[in-house]
Amino acid sequence: MASVTLEGVRKIYDDRGRIHVAVHGVDLHIADGELVVLVGPSGCGKSTTLRMIAGLETISDGQLSIGARVVNDVPARDRDIAMVFQNYALYPHMTAYENMAFALELRRLPRQEIAQRVREAATILGIEELLDRRPRQMSGGQRQRVAVGRAIVRQPQVFLFDEPLSNLDARLRVQMRREIARLHQQLGTTMVYVTHDQVEAMTLGDRIVVLNEGRVQQIDAPLALYERPRNTFVAEFIGSPPMNLVRGTIVREGELRFRADGGAFALSLPPAWERALAAWDGRAVILGARPEDVHVAGNGAPPDERAAARVRIDLVEPLGGETLLHASAAGHTRLAARVPPHVRPTLGAELTLVFDRRKLHFFEPESGERVADGGE
């Protein structure tokens, strides 16, 4: 096992004089035994970063270390890492056993040791009965287990996962998420996991690195990302449905208030926000509120006029254990609320949504950066 450290790591592509910076100066320390998830939309640089760690992409600038060794110029085969790919990359003419044993045979390990490692990995993953099957005789989930087993038998210092569950259906993704989490607990090996799925990121990672356009937006524990997003990008990307973001102005009308643009609604802010937002009087801000912190008045939320918005219901999504309401205020401000399953208003109905004023967020409109934590 080993730590992984990136110091100012950049990736620059030069296509006949056209410069494209894919990764901008990533600084990240992954502790020995930690599972860190790189997450972000397509093109954000997460897979490129992973491939630089793996040695499959050259580093344009900065320094990459695995353990105490700088590996910028070390070939991939000598970095003591194992990678699990999205497309499994199994040899179709080989059995599961042969696929898992192949890298060890190339290293000329004794046959008895190879057999022992393969059997141990198969036991960990519960695929003992699959060892004599070829890939075409296995389901997607079984093939992915074999691909993970091929990585385990190498006993590397670091595991790298590049969107390994993307080709699986929803049920298998949940199952394999549990398997990978259990595997990390059992092996205790350093793991770097890339995904575009924020649910995978939240459920698997000890820490999450959120990337956008090649830049790190925030590095934090899953719950900290959710509860204290550093900017509007993180606020919208982490969480489903995303955080409600409403533009408006902080005004003092006897008390400090947030007034949404277009007169959609106005909220009185609790005294705890006085210090945090006093300097923002008369200035534009973006209000943030998670859907679960927006309630229907009369259904577990008092009709508090100081924190209420009158809305029109545009869409109702019953999900069994909860219902998602999508609404508009003043015809243009969009709001989402996560409410109990029995709350089923009709489309076009008008009702009052109440904000939990203790759990509001505020962001600067131009940069999108978080500006206040006073109410939390």
N, C-alpha and C positions, 0 to 999 in steps of 0.2 A: 504494500500500500504506500501511497505517496500523496503529497499535496500537489496542487497545480497553481502556478502563479503567472498571471499575465500583467506585464507592465508596459503601458502605452502601446499595446499591440495594434497595428494598423494593417489593412489590406488594400492595396492600390492596384487597379488594373489599368494598363496602358494599351488602348486599342488604336494603334497607328496615330499616336499623338493625342487621342481623346482620353483624358484622365477621368477615371471613376473611382472614388473612394468608397469601397464597400463596407469597411469597418474603420471607425474613427477612434483611435486611441483607447482601447479597452483596458481598464485597470481592475483586476479581479484576483482575489486570493481564495482558492478552494482548499479548505482544510483536509487533512488526511482523514478518510472515512466519511466525508460529507457527500451528500447528494444535492447537486446544484442543477437547477433547470434553467435553460436559456429559452425564453419565450418571446414571441412577437409575430407580427404579420409577415406574409410572404415578402421576401426582399429586404428584411430588416438586418440581415447579416449574421443570424444565429448559426446557420449551418456552415457558413464560411468560417466563423470563429471556431466551431467544433473541428472543422477540417484542418485548420491551422494547428490546433492542439494535437490532432492525429498525425500531422506531418504530410497530409495529402494536399495542402496548399502552402506555398512559401509565405513567410512573414515579410511584409514590406518594411516595417519599422517596429521598434520595440523589442521586448525580451520575453521569452516564454521559458518557464522552468517547470520540470517535473521532479518533485523532491528537491534536492540540492543541485541538480544538474540543469544547466542551460541547454535547451534542445533545439534552438533555432535552426541549426544546420545538421541535426541528427536525423537520418532517414527514418521513415515511419516504422520499418521493421525492427529498429533498434530502440524504440521509445518505451517498450514494455507496456503497451496499451492494447486493448481489444475493443473492436468497434462492432456494433450491431446496427445494420442498415434497415431502411424502410422496406426494401424489396427482398429481404431475407438473404439473397445472394448465395443460395445453396447450390451445390453441384447436382444437376438433375439425375446423373447416372450413378450417383453414390447413395448408399443407405444413410440413414440418420447417424448411425455409428461411424461410418466412414467419413461423413462430413465433419463430425465433431473431432475425429482423430486426425484429420489430414494435416493440420498445422503442427501437431505434435510429431507426426511422422517426418515432416520436413526438418524438424529440429533433431531428428535421430534419437528420440527418447526410447528407452527400452519398451518393448511391447507390453510387458506386464504393467509398467507404470502408466502407459497410454490407456490400457484397458481399465485400470483402477480409476483414473481421472474421469474417463467417459462414464463409467458406471456411477461414480459419485455425483457427477453433474446431472445425469439422468434421474437419479433418485431425488435430488433437490428439486428438479422441475417436474417430477411425476411423469416422465416419458419413457420409462423402462420398456414398456410394451411396443414402443415405436422404433426401437433401434434397428430393426431389420427392414423397415419400410423406406421406400424412396420418396422424395418430395411430392410426386404426383399422387401418391397414395395417402397423403395427409391433408388435413384442413389447414386454413390459413393460420389459425391459432397454434396448431401443432407445429407447423413449419417455423413460426416465430419462436416457439420454445426451443426447437433444435438450434436455431440461429443464436439464441441466448446461451444455450449449452455449449456451442462451439467457442463462444467467448469465455465462458467460465473455465473450461478445461485448460486454458492457457495460463490461468492464475496470474493475471496481469496486475500491475500497480494501479491502473486506472481503467474503468469501463467507460466507453463513449457510446451513447445511444442517439441515433439520428432519426427522429420521428418513427420509432419502431412500430407504432400501433396504427399508423395512418391507413393501412390497407385492410384493417379488421372492421367487422361490423360493431355496432354499439355495444352489444352484450359481451362480445369477446374483448373489446377495449377495456371494459370495466374489470373483467376477469384478469386480463394481463397486467393491468395497473396494480392490482392486488399482488400478483405474482412478483412483479418487479420491486414493489415496496417490501415484500417479505424477503426477497432475495438480498436486498440491501441490508436489512436488519440481520440476516443470517451470516452474510459474508463480511460485512463491515468495510467493504472496499470503496474507495473514492469513485464516484460516478458523476458524469456530466451528461445531461439529458436534454435534447433539443425537441421542442414541440411548438406548434402554433395553437394548440388546444389549451386554453387557460384552466380548464378543469383538471387536466393531467398535471399541469404545473402546480396548481394549488394543492392537490392531493398527494403528490410525490415529493416535492422539493423540501429539503431543510431550509434552503434559501432559493429565491427566484431572481433571475436577472432579466429585466424587461428591456427589450431592444426595439428601436425604431429608426429606420433609415441609417443603420450602422452605428448608432449612438446609444449608449447605456442611458436609460431613463431613470431606473431605480433598481437598487439591489437590496433585498430585504427578506425577512421571513414572510411566509404566505399571508398570515393574518395581519401583519403590519402593512403589507401592500394594500390589502383590502380596506383596512380601517383608516390608513393615513397615506393615501396616494400622493406622490410628490408633485404631480402635475395632471392636467386634464387628460393627457394621453393614457397614463396609467389608470386614472379613474374610469375611463371608458373601456379600456381593454380588459381590465380585471373585473369580472363580475358579469353575470348574465341574468336579466337584462343589464346593460351598463348603467352606471350612475346617471341620474338626471342632472343635466347641466343647463342652467338658465342664466341668461345675461340680464344684468340689472344694475342698480345703483344703491350705494349705502347712503341713507339720508337720516337726519335727526329731526324728528317731528315730535318733540317732547321726550321721546325715547328713540333709541337707535333702531332703524328699520331697514329691511331690504325691499326695494321696490323693483319688481320685474319690468323689463322693457315692454312697452305697449300697454301697460296697465293690466297685465294678466293677473297679478295678485301682489300683495304686500305682506311681509312677515315682520312681526316684532321680534327683535333679537333679545335673548335672555341677558341679564346683567353680566354674566361671565364673558360675553363678547365685547363688552364696553372697552376694556383695555386693548384687546387684540385688534379691534376694528376702529378705534377712535380716530386714527390718522386717515381712515378711508372715507370719512364723511364727505359726501358730494362726489365721490369717485366711482367709476364703473368697476364692477367685479363680476365674477361668474359664481353663482351659487351651485353647490353640489349636494345631492341627496340620494342615497341608495333607495331603490324601489321598496325594500322592506321597512324603510323609515318613513314611508308615505302611506297613510291609512285612510280608509273610508270613514267619515264621521258617522257615529252611531253604530259602528261595528268594531268595538274595542278601542275606539279613539273618541275622546270627548269633542264636541263641536267648538273647538277653541278658535275663535275669530282672529286671534293674534297670529295664528299659524295656518290659516286656511286658504284654499284656492278653489274657486268654483270652476268645474270642468265639464266637458262633454265627452262621453265614452265613445271612442272610435273603434276599439277592438277588445274582445274578451277572449283570453286563452285559458281554458280550464285544463289543469295539468294533474288532476287527481288529488294530490296532497296540498295543492295551493292553486290560486288563480292569479293570472297576470292581467292587469288592466292597463290599457293604453288610452290616454285621454289627451285632450287639447284644452288649453285655457286661453280665452280671448281669441280663439280661432287659429292661433299660430304657435303658442308655446306648448311643446310636447312633454308629457309626463308619463312615467310608468310607475305602477304600484303593485307590490306583491302582497296579496290579501288572502284570508282563509278561503278554503274551497267552497264554502256555502255562499260566498258573496258573488252573485251572478247578475249584475245589472244588465239591462237591455242596451243594445247599440243605440246611440243617440241620446241616451238618458243623461240628465244633468244631475250632478251630485257634488258634494264637498269633500275634497281631499285635505287631510290634516298632516302637516310635517312634524316630525319629532325634532324639536328645536335644539335638543341636546346633541344631535348627531349631524349637524350641518357641516359643510365644507365650503371654503371660499378660495378662489383662484384669481390670479391676475390675468386680465383679458388678453393682453398682447403676448406674453411669454407662456401663459398657461400654468405658471408655477404656483404652488400653494402659498397662500399669504397669511393664513391665520389658523391657530389651533385653540383659540380661547374657549370654545364651547365644549371641548371634548374632555 
